[in-house]
């Protein structure tokens, strides 16, 4: 089991390299053993947030920085798609735009 302090240190180290706008949500960090060992953590970009999971095997591997960097880049890209990431320079849908409604399935046979 990786100590929480080590996981936080590793997260902070990589987040600074990926994007300094990304913030680790320390209130959402917890070690999990079931069904897979690892660390659950929150990540924020502006007001947008996501809860993620990092397997212990990735945190303890010799190439942990490379593994974590790829995952944090993917998380940043994901968060940039949310309007709540506004003010961070993220590109998401225009605040006034709407996705077209999906056709209703009600009444179809």
N, C-alpha and C positions, 0 to 999 in steps of 0.2 A: 504494500500500500504506500503510495507516494504521499508524503506529508502535504497538507494544504498550503503551507508557506512556500514549499518548493514549487507547487503548481502555480500559485499566484505569481511568484518571481518569474517563472518561465513565460506565463501569459503576458505579463507586463513587458518583458524583454522583447518578445516578438511583436506585440501590438504597436510598440513605438516604431518599429521598422516598417510595418505594413501601412499604418496610417495613424498619425497622432490624434486624429479626431475620434478614433475608437476608444471607448471607455469600458473597462472591466467593471461589471456590477458586482461588487464584493458581497452584497446581501444575498446573492443567488449562487454562491459557491458551496458545493457539497460533494463529498466523496460518496460514490455508489459502488456496491459490490454485486448487486443483483440487477438485472440478469447478466451484466458485464461489468467488470471492474473499470472504474474511470472517474472522471470529475465532471460534474454538471456545473455550468457557469453561465452567467448572463453577460451579454455584450450589448453596448448601446452606441448608436450613432445619432446625434441630435436627440430627439425625443422618441426615436424608433428603437425598439429593443427586441432581443431574441434570446431564447434559452437554448444553449448548445451542450453537447456532450463530447468530451475528449477521452478516448480509451486510454487506460493506464499504460498499455503496451506502447502507444505513441509517445506518451510523456517520458517513459523510461528508456526508449530506444536511443541508440547512439546518434541517430540523425533526427532527433526530436525537433530541432529548429526548422529543418526543411519540411517535415510533416506538418508542424503547427503553422508555419508560414502559409502553406497552401490552403489550409483550412480557414485561417483568419482572412486571407484574401477573398475566399469564396463567401465568407460571412459578411465582409464589407460590401461586396458586390450585391449580395442579397438585401442588406439593409438599405443600400442606396436606392432601391426601388420603392421604398415607402415614403409617402408624403411627409411623414413625421420626421424624416431625416432632413427636412428643409432647413435652410440656414447653415448647412454644413457644406454647401457646394455640391451636394448630391444631386444627381439627375434622376428625377422620378417623373410621374405624370404631372402635367400642369395642374395646379390646385383647382382650377375651374373646370377641368375636363372630366368627363365621365366615361366609363366603359359602356358600350352599348348593352342594353339588357338582353339576357338570354331568352330565347323563345320559351313560352310557357308549355309545360307538358300536361297541364290540367285540361281535362276534357278530351284528350287524345285517346283513341282506341287502337 
